[in-house]
Amino acid sequence: MKVTINGTAHELPAGATVTQAVQRLTGTRSGVAVAVNDEVVSRGSWDSTALVEADRVEVLTAVQGG
């Protein structure tokens, strides 16, 4: 299935979860926030939140600096 992750099309297996989308972009789970179709998904729900065709996923990572 095709989903958009941070504005770029990605092919994921049917039934892929938010966790799999995050792993597509980064190997870490700390300092990461995710929204699917403009709704924030809590970290505790990543493994149980399945994506569907044409979902829009935004993966945001915390950045430190000054």
PyMOL Python script that loads the backbone (N, CA, C, O; Angstrom):
from pymol import cmd

cmd.read_pdbstr("""\
ATOM      1  N   MET A   1       0.851  -1.170   0.000  1.00  0.00           N
ATOM      2  CA  MET A   1       0.000   0.000   0.000  1.00  0.00           C
ATOM      3  C   MET A   1       0.891   1.225   0.000  1.00  0.00           C
ATOM      4  O   MET A   1       2.020   1.186   0.491  1.00  0.00           O
ATOM      5  N   LYS A   2       0.384   2.303  -0.548  1.00  0.00           N
ATOM      6  CA  LYS A   2       1.143   3.549  -0.598  1.00  0.00           C
ATOM      7  C   LYS A   2       0.632   4.507   0.466  1.00  0.00           C
ATOM      8  O   LYS A   2      -0.568   4.756   0.582  1.00  0.00           O
ATOM      9  N   VAL A   3       1.574   5.040   1.239  1.00  0.00           N
ATOM     10  CA  VAL A   3       1.277   6.078   2.219  1.00  0.00           C
ATOM     11  C   VAL A   3       2.277   7.208   2.009  1.00  0.00           C
ATOM     12  O   VAL A   3       3.327   7.012   1.397  1.00  0.00           O
ATOM     13  N   THR A   4       1.953   8.366   2.508  1.00  0.00           N
ATOM     14  CA  THR A   4       2.857   9.505   2.429  1.00  0.00           C
ATOM     15  C   THR A   4       3.452   9.737   3.800  1.00  0.00           C
ATOM     16  O   THR A   4       2.728   9.960   4.771  1.00  0.00           O
ATOM     17  N   ILE A   5       4.775   9.686   3.880  1.00  0.00           N
ATOM     18  CA  ILE A   5       5.476   9.904   5.138  1.00  0.00           C
ATOM     19  C   ILE A   5       6.340  11.150   4.971  1.00  0.00           C
ATOM     20  O   ILE A   5       7.254  11.186   4.147  1.00  0.00           O
ATOM     21  N   ASN A   6       6.036  12.157   5.760  1.00  0.00           N
ATOM     22  CA  ASN A   6       6.757  13.437   5.688  1.00  0.00           C
ATOM     23  C   ASN A   6       6.821  13.972   4.262  1.00  0.00           C
ATOM     24  O   ASN A   6       7.853  14.479   3.825  1.00  0.00           O
ATOM     25  N   GLY A   7       5.711  13.853   3.545  1.00  0.00           N
ATOM     26  CA  GLY A   7       5.599  14.430   2.215  1.00  0.00           C
ATOM     27  C   GLY A   7       6.137  13.579   1.081  1.00  0.00           C
ATOM     28  O   GLY A   7       6.088  14.001  -0.075  1.00  0.00           O
ATOM     29  N   THR A   8       6.648  12.393   1.377  1.00  0.00           N
ATOM     30  CA  THR A   8       7.210  11.514   0.359  1.00  0.00           C
ATOM     31  C   THR A   8       6.436  10.202   0.316  1.00  0.00           C
ATOM     32  O   THR A   8       6.124   9.626   1.358  1.00  0.00           O
ATOM     33  N   ALA A   9       6.128   9.734  -0.883  1.00  0.00           N
ATOM     34  CA  ALA A   9       5.393   8.470  -1.033  1.00  0.00           C
ATOM     35  C   ALA A   9       6.287   7.296  -0.634  1.00  0.00           C
ATOM     36  O   ALA A   9       7.465   7.238  -0.987  1.00  0.00           O
ATOM     37  N   HIS A  10       5.695   6.368   0.109  1.00  0.00           N
ATOM     38  CA  HIS A  10       6.390   5.153   0.531  1.00  0.00           C
ATOM     39  C   HIS A  10       5.467   3.969   0.309  1.00  0.00           C
ATOM     40  O   HIS A  10       4.249   4.077   0.453  1.00  0.00           O
ATOM     41  N   GLU A  11       6.053   2.855  -0.039  1.00  0.00           N
ATOM     42  CA  GLU A  11       5.311   1.603  -0.186  1.00  0.00           C
ATOM     43  C   GLU A  11       5.521   0.794   1.092  1.00  0.00           C
ATOM     44  O   GLU A  11       6.654   0.465   1.445  1.00  0.00           O
ATOM     45  N   LEU A  12       4.432   0.477   1.779  1.00  0.00           N
ATOM     46  CA  LEU A  12       4.481  -0.341   2.984  1.00  0.00           C
ATOM     47  C   LEU A  12       3.595  -1.560   2.782  1.00  0.00           C
ATOM     48  O   LEU A  12       2.663  -1.517   1.979  1.00  0.00           O
ATOM     49  N   PRO A  13       3.869  -2.645   3.497  1.00  0.00           N
ATOM     50  CA  PRO A  13       3.007  -3.813   3.384  1.00  0.00           C
ATOM     51  C   PRO A  13       1.607  -3.527   3.914  1.00  0.00           C
ATOM     52  O   PRO A  13       1.445  -2.697   4.809  1.00  0.00           O
ATOM     53  N   ALA A  14       0.610  -4.190   3.384  1.00  0.00           N
ATOM     54  CA  ALA A  14      -0.767  -4.030   3.868  1.00  0.00           C
ATOM     55  C   ALA A  14      -0.798  -4.317   5.367  1.00  0.00           C
ATOM     56  O   ALA A  14      -0.181  -5.273   5.837  1.00  0.00           O
ATOM     57  N   GLY A  15      -1.515  -3.486   6.106  1.00  0.00           N
ATOM     58  CA  GLY A  15      -1.623  -3.672   7.543  1.00  0.00           C
ATOM     59  C   GLY A  15      -0.444  -3.129   8.333  1.00  0.00           C
ATOM     60  O   GLY A  15      -0.345  -3.368   9.537  1.00  0.00           O
ATOM     61  N   ALA A  16       0.456  -2.397   7.671  1.00  0.00           N
ATOM     62  CA  ALA A  16       1.607  -1.825   8.368  1.00  0.00           C
ATOM     63  C   ALA A  16       1.134  -0.899   9.478  1.00  0.00           C
ATOM     64  O   ALA A  16       0.063  -0.298   9.393  1.00  0.00           O
ATOM     65  N   THR A  17       1.941  -0.796  10.507  1.00  0.00           N
ATOM     66  CA  THR A  17       1.589   0.022  11.669  1.00  0.00           C
ATOM     67  C   THR A  17       2.393   1.318  11.687  1.00  0.00           C
ATOM     68  O   THR A  17       3.320   1.509  10.901  1.00  0.00           O
ATOM     69  N   VAL A  18       2.015   2.192  12.596  1.00  0.00           N
ATOM     70  CA  VAL A  18       2.755   3.434  12.789  1.00  0.00           C
ATOM     71  C   VAL A  18       4.211   3.110  13.138  1.00  0.00           C
ATOM     72  O   VAL A  18       5.123   3.789  12.667  1.00  0.00           O
ATOM     73  N   THR A  19       4.430   2.098  13.946  1.00  0.00           N
ATOM     74  CA  THR A  19       5.803   1.701  14.304  1.00  0.00           C
ATOM     75  C   THR A  19       6.624   1.427  13.061  1.00  0.00           C
ATOM     76  O   THR A  19       7.772   1.863  12.979  1.00  0.00           O
ATOM     77  N   GLN A  20       6.068   0.718  12.091  1.00  0.00           N
ATOM     78  CA  GLN A  20       6.799   0.408  10.861  1.00  0.00           C
ATOM     79  C   GLN A  20       7.086   1.668  10.054  1.00  0.00           C
ATOM     80  O   GLN A  20       8.140   1.763   9.425  1.00  0.00           O
ATOM     81  N   ALA A  21       6.188   2.622  10.058  1.00  0.00           N
ATOM     82  CA  ALA A  21       6.417   3.884   9.360  1.00  0.00           C
ATOM     83  C   ALA A  21       7.559   4.651  10.018  1.00  0.00           C
ATOM     84  O   ALA A  21       8.404   5.223   9.329  1.00  0.00           O
ATOM     85  N   VAL A  22       7.585   4.666  11.351  1.00  0.00           N
ATOM     86  CA  VAL A  22       8.665   5.346  12.065  1.00  0.00           C
ATOM     87  C   VAL A  22       9.998   4.671  11.756  1.00  0.00           C
ATOM     88  O   VAL A  22      10.997   5.352  11.521  1.00  0.00           O
ATOM     89  N   GLN A  23      10.021   3.346  11.754  1.00  0.00           N
ATOM     90  CA  GLN A  23      11.250   2.611  11.464  1.00  0.00           C
ATOM     91  C   GLN A  23      11.743   2.872  10.046  1.00  0.00           C
ATOM     92  O   GLN A  23      12.940   2.780   9.778  1.00  0.00           O
ATOM     93  N   ARG A  24      10.841   3.191   9.153  1.00  0.00           N
ATOM     94  CA  ARG A  24      11.218   3.504   7.776  1.00  0.00           C
ATOM     95  C   ARG A  24      12.102   4.753   7.741  1.00  0.00           C
ATOM     96  O   ARG A  24      12.984   4.875   6.890  1.00  0.00           O
ATOM     97  N   LEU A  25      11.856   5.685   8.679  1.00  0.00           N
ATOM     98  CA  LEU A  25      12.596   6.953   8.675  1.00  0.00           C
ATOM     99  C   LEU A  25      13.729   7.021   9.683  1.00  0.00           C
ATOM    100  O   LEU A  25      14.760   7.638   9.416  1.00  0.00           O
ATOM    101  N   THR A  26      13.552   6.399  10.826  1.00  0.00           N
ATOM    102  CA  THR A  26      14.543   6.531  11.894  1.00  0.00           C
ATOM    103  C   THR A  26      14.597   5.257  12.723  1.00  0.00           C
ATOM    104  O   THR A  26      13.598   4.550  12.855  1.00  0.00           O
ATOM    105  N   GLY A  27      15.745   4.973  13.269  1.00  0.00           N
ATOM    106  CA  GLY A  27      15.900   3.769  14.084  1.00  0.00           C
ATOM    107  C   GLY A  27      15.572   3.989  15.544  1.00  0.00           C
ATOM    108  O   GLY A  27      15.662   3.060  16.347  1.00  0.00           O
ATOM    109  N   THR A  28      15.193   5.198  15.898  1.00  0.00           N
ATOM    110  CA  THR A  28      14.931   5.511  17.300  1.00  0.00           C
ATOM    111  C   THR A  28      13.451   5.808  17.537  1.00  0.00           C
ATOM    112  O   THR A  28      12.733   6.235  16.634  1.00  0.00           O
ATOM    113  N   ARG A  29      13.020   5.573  18.762  1.00  0.00           N
ATOM    114  CA  ARG A  29      11.647   5.913  19.134  1.00  0.00           C
ATOM    115  C   ARG A  29      11.615   7.073  20.120  1.00  0.00           C
ATOM    116  O   ARG A  29      10.565   7.673  20.347  1.00  0.00           O
ATOM    117  N   SER A  30      12.766   7.385  20.702  1.00  0.00           N
ATOM    118  CA  SER A  30      12.787   8.472  21.675  1.00  0.00           C
ATOM    119  C   SER A  30      12.889   9.810  20.951  1.00  0.00           C
ATOM    120  O   SER A  30      13.564   9.929  19.928  1.00  0.00           O
ATOM    121  N   GLY A  31      12.218  10.801  21.491  1.00  0.00           N
ATOM    122  CA  GLY A  31      12.236  12.119  20.882  1.00  0.00           C
ATOM    123  C   GLY A  31      11.473  12.198  19.577  1.00  0.00           C
ATOM    124  O   GLY A  31      11.731  13.076  18.754  1.00  0.00           O
ATOM    125  N   VAL A  32      10.524  11.274  19.383  1.00  0.00           N
ATOM    126  CA  VAL A  32       9.760  11.212  18.131  1.00  0.00           C
ATOM    127  C   VAL A  32       8.274  11.366  18.443  1.00  0.00           C
ATOM    128  O   VAL A  32       7.763  10.785  19.401  1.00  0.00           O
ATOM    129  N   ALA A  33       7.593  12.154  17.623  1.00  0.00           N
ATOM    130  CA  ALA A  33       6.136  12.292  17.710  1.00  0.00           C
ATOM    131  C   ALA A  33       5.569  11.968  16.332  1.00  0.00           C
ATOM    132  O   ALA A  33       6.208  12.228  15.313  1.00  0.00           O
ATOM    133  N   VAL A  34       4.363  11.398  16.309  1.00  0.00           N
ATOM    134  CA  VAL A  34       3.754  10.981  15.049  1.00  0.00           C
ATOM    135  C   VAL A  34       2.313  11.465  14.969  1.00  0.00           C
ATOM    136  O   VAL A  34       1.569  11.423  15.949  1.00  0.00           O
ATOM    137  N   ALA A  35       1.939  11.924  13.787  1.00  0.00           N
ATOM    138  CA  ALA A  35       0.544  12.260  13.494  1.00  0.00           C
ATOM    139  C   ALA A  35       0.143  11.515  12.221  1.00  0.00           C
ATOM    140  O   ALA A  35       0.915  11.441  11.265  1.00  0.00           O
ATOM    141  N   VAL A  36      -1.048  10.975  12.220  1.00  0.00           N
ATOM    142  CA  VAL A  36      -1.604  10.311  11.042  1.00  0.00           C
ATOM    143  C   VAL A  36      -2.845  11.084  10.637  1.00  0.00           C
ATOM    144  O   VAL A  36      -3.784  11.230  11.418  1.00  0.00           O
ATOM    145  N   ASN A  37      -2.839  11.575   9.412  1.00  0.00           N
ATOM    146  CA  ASN A  37      -3.947  12.383   8.904  1.00  0.00           C
ATOM    147  C   ASN A  37      -4.287  13.522   9.873  1.00  0.00           C
ATOM    148  O   ASN A  37      -5.452  13.772  10.182  1.00  0.00           O
ATOM    149  N   ASP A  38      -3.242  14.197  10.337  1.00  0.00           N
ATOM    150  CA  ASP A  38      -3.345  15.379  11.204  1.00  0.00           C
ATOM    151  C   ASP A  38      -3.804  15.083  12.634  1.00  0.00           C
ATOM    152  O   ASP A  38      -4.149  16.014  13.361  1.00  0.00           O
ATOM    153  N   GLU A  39      -3.819  13.825  13.055  1.00  0.00           N
ATOM    154  CA  GLU A  39      -4.164  13.475  14.431  1.00  0.00           C
ATOM    155  C   GLU A  39      -2.980  12.798  15.096  1.00  0.00           C
ATOM    156  O   GLU A  39      -2.447  11.814  14.583  1.00  0.00           O
ATOM    157  N   VAL A  40      -2.567  13.331  16.247  1.00  0.00           N
ATOM    158  CA  VAL A  40      -1.428  12.775  16.968  1.00  0.00           C
ATOM    159  C   VAL A  40      -1.754  11.358  17.439  1.00  0.00           C
ATOM    160  O   VAL A  40      -2.850  11.088  17.931  1.00  0.00           O
ATOM    161  N   VAL A  41      -0.790  10.469  17.281  1.00  0.00           N
ATOM    162  CA  VAL A  41      -0.921   9.085  17.742  1.00  0.00           C
ATOM    163  C   VAL A  41       0.022   8.911  18.927  1.00  0.00           C
ATOM    164  O   VAL A  41       1.231   9.097  18.787  1.00  0.00           O
ATOM    165  N   SER A  42      -0.517   8.558  20.090  1.00  0.00           N
ATOM    166  CA  SER A  42       0.329   8.384  21.271  1.00  0.00           C
ATOM    167  C   SER A  42       1.285   7.214  21.065  1.00  0.00           C
ATOM    168  O   SER A  42       0.964   6.240  20.384  1.00  0.00           O
ATOM    169  N   ARG A  43       2.462   7.331  21.666  1.00  0.00           N
ATOM    170  CA  ARG A  43       3.497   6.303  21.494  1.00  0.00           C
ATOM    171  C   ARG A  43       2.983   4.918  21.891  1.00  0.00           C
ATOM    172  O   ARG A  43       3.359   3.923  21.270  1.00  0.00           O
ATOM    173  N   GLY A  44       2.144   4.840  22.896  1.00  0.00           N
ATOM    174  CA  GLY A  44       1.601   3.563  23.333  1.00  0.00           C
ATOM    175  C   GLY A  44       0.678   2.917  22.318  1.00  0.00           C
ATOM    176  O   GLY A  44       0.377   1.729  22.428  1.00  0.00           O
ATOM    177  N   SER A  45       0.225   3.676  21.333  1.00  0.00           N
ATOM    178  CA  SER A  45      -0.683   3.152  20.306  1.00  0.00           C
ATOM    179  C   SER A  45      -0.002   2.852  18.979  1.00  0.00           C
ATOM    180  O   SER A  45      -0.650   2.363  18.053  1.00  0.00           O
ATOM    181  N   TRP A  46       1.285   3.134  18.868  1.00  0.00           N
ATOM    182  CA  TRP A  46       1.971   2.944  17.584  1.00  0.00           C
ATOM    183  C   TRP A  46       1.864   1.509  17.063  1.00  0.00           C
ATOM    184  O   TRP A  46       1.594   1.295  15.881  1.00  0.00           O
ATOM    185  N   ASP A  47       2.075   0.521  17.950  1.00  0.00           N
ATOM    186  CA  ASP A  47       2.064  -0.879  17.507  1.00  0.00           C
ATOM    187  C   ASP A  47       0.680  -1.360  17.098  1.00  0.00           C
ATOM    188  O   ASP A  47       0.554  -2.287  16.299  1.00  0.00           O
ATOM    189  N   SER A  48      -0.364  -0.732  17.644  1.00  0.00           N
ATOM    190  CA  SER A  48      -1.722  -1.198  17.351  1.00  0.00           C
ATOM    191  C   SER A  48      -2.464  -0.315  16.350  1.00  0.00           C
ATOM    192  O   SER A  48      -3.615  -0.595  16.016  1.00  0.00           O
ATOM    193  N   THR A  49      -1.815   0.750  15.867  1.00  0.00           N
ATOM    194  CA  THR A  49      -2.456   1.647  14.909  1.00  0.00           C
ATOM    195  C   THR A  49      -2.041   1.258  13.502  1.00  0.00           C
ATOM    196  O   THR A  49      -0.918   1.527  13.075  1.00  0.00           O
ATOM    197  N   ALA A  50      -2.963   0.620  12.783  1.00  0.00           N
ATOM    198  CA  ALA A  50      -2.687   0.195  11.412  1.00  0.00           C
ATOM    199  C   ALA A  50      -2.917   1.356  10.450  1.00  0.00           C
ATOM    200  O   ALA A  50      -3.835   2.159  10.621  1.00  0.00           O
ATOM    201  N   LEU A  51      -2.077   1.419   9.457  1.00  0.00           N
ATOM    202  CA  LEU A  51      -2.225   2.426   8.412  1.00  0.00           C
ATOM    203  C   LEU A  51      -3.034   1.840   7.263  1.00  0.00           C
ATOM    204  O   LEU A  51      -3.080   0.624   7.077  1.00  0.00           O
ATOM    205  N   VAL A  52      -3.666   2.716   6.499  1.00  0.00           N
ATOM    206  CA  VAL A  52      -4.410   2.284   5.318  1.00  0.00           C
ATOM    207  C   VAL A  52      -3.929   3.079   4.113  1.00  0.00           C
ATOM    208  O   VAL A  52      -3.267   4.107   4.255  1.00  0.00           O
ATOM    209  N   GLU A  53      -4.265   2.597   2.945  1.00  0.00           N
ATOM    210  CA  GLU A  53      -3.890   3.238   1.685  1.00  0.00           C
ATOM    211  C   GLU A  53      -4.154   4.741   1.743  1.00  0.00           C
ATOM    212  O   GLU A  53      -5.222   5.184   2.167  1.00  0.00           O
ATOM    213  N   ALA A  54      -3.165   5.509   1.312  1.00  0.00           N
ATOM    214  CA  ALA A  54      -3.242   6.972   1.168  1.00  0.00           C
ATOM    215  C   ALA A  54      -3.186   7.739   2.485  1.00  0.00           C
ATOM    216  O   ALA A  54      -3.404   8.950   2.493  1.00  0.00           O
ATOM    217  N   ASP A  55      -2.897   7.061   3.605  1.00  0.00           N
ATOM    218  CA  ASP A  55      -2.720   7.801   4.859  1.00  0.00           C
ATOM    219  C   ASP A  55      -1.554   8.773   4.723  1.00  0.00           C
ATOM    220  O   ASP A  55      -0.607   8.535   3.973  1.00  0.00           O
ATOM    221  N   ARG A  56      -1.645   9.882   5.472  1.00  0.00           N
ATOM    222  CA  ARG A  56      -0.568  10.873   5.538  1.00  0.00           C
ATOM    223  C   ARG A  56       0.037  10.790   6.934  1.00  0.00           C
ATOM    224  O   ARG A  56      -0.639  11.038   7.932  1.00  0.00           O
ATOM    225  N   VAL A  57       1.306  10.442   6.990  1.00  0.00           N
ATOM    226  CA  VAL A  57       2.001  10.267   8.262  1.00  0.00           C
ATOM    227  C   VAL A  57       3.078  11.349   8.385  1.00  0.00           C
ATOM    228  O   VAL A  57       3.870  11.560   7.466  1.00  0.00           O
ATOM    229  N   GLU A  58       3.093  12.019   9.520  1.00  0.00           N
ATOM    230  CA  GLU A  58       4.150  12.991   9.803  1.00  0.00           C
ATOM    231  C   GLU A  58       4.936  12.470  10.996  1.00  0.00           C
ATOM    232  O   GLU A  58       4.373  12.236  12.066  1.00  0.00           O
ATOM    233  N   VAL A  59       6.237  12.289  10.809  1.00  0.00           N
ATOM    234  CA  VAL A  59       7.132  11.836  11.861  1.00  0.00           C
ATOM    235  C   VAL A  59       8.027  13.015  12.207  1.00  0.00           C
ATOM    236  O   VAL A  59       8.799  13.491  11.375  1.00  0.00           O
ATOM    237  N   LEU A  60       7.912  13.478  13.442  1.00  0.00           N
ATOM    238  CA  LEU A  60       8.669  14.642  13.894  1.00  0.00           C
ATOM    239  C   LEU A  60       9.674  14.221  14.942  1.00  0.00           C
ATOM    240  O   LEU A  60       9.345  13.469  15.859  1.00  0.00           O
ATOM    241  N   THR A  61      10.902  14.705  14.811  1.00  0.00           N
ATOM    242  CA  THR A  61      11.928  14.378  15.797  1.00  0.00           C
ATOM    243  C   THR A  61      12.345  15.644  16.530  1.00  0.00           C
ATOM    244  O   THR A  61      12.424  16.725  15.946  1.00  0.00           O
ATOM    245  N   ALA A  62      12.611  15.486  17.818  1.00  0.00           N
ATOM    246  CA  ALA A  62      13.041  16.620  18.634  1.00  0.00           C
ATOM    247  C   ALA A  62      14.484  16.972  18.263  1.00  0.00           C
ATOM    248  O   ALA A  62      15.313  16.095  18.024  1.00  0.00           O
ATOM    249  N   VAL A  63      14.759  18.277  18.222  1.00  0.00           N
ATOM    250  CA  VAL A  63      16.095  18.759  17.904  1.00  0.00           C
ATOM    251  C   VAL A  63      16.530  19.710  19.000  1.00  0.00           C
ATOM    252  O   VAL A  63      15.768  20.586  19.410  1.00  0.00           O
ATOM    253  N   GLN A  64      17.758  19.539  19.477  1.00  0.00           N
ATOM    254  CA  GLN A  64      18.291  20.430  20.489  1.00  0.00           C
ATOM    255  C   GLN A  64      19.241  21.422  19.827  1.00  0.00           C
ATOM    256  O   GLN A  64      19.841  21.147  18.788  1.00  0.00           O
ATOM    257  N   GLY A  65      19.352  22.544  20.442  1.00  0.00           N
ATOM    258  CA  GLY A  65      20.285  23.534  19.928  1.00  0.00           C
ATOM    259  C   GLY A  65      19.909  24.905  20.420  1.00  0.00           C
ATOM    260  O   GLY A  65      18.944  25.078  21.165  1.00  0.00           O
ATOM    261  N   GLY A  66      20.662  25.849  20.006  1.00  0.00           N
ATOM    262  CA  GLY A  66      20.380  27.179  20.508  1.00  0.00           C
ATOM    263  C   GLY A  66      20.620  28.181  19.521  1.00  0.00           C
ATOM    264  O   GLY A  66      20.429  29.368  19.787  1.00  0.00           O
TER     265      GLY A  66
END
""", "prot")
cmd.dss("prot")
cmd.show_as("cartoon", "prot")
cmd.util.cbc("prot")
cmd.orient("prot")
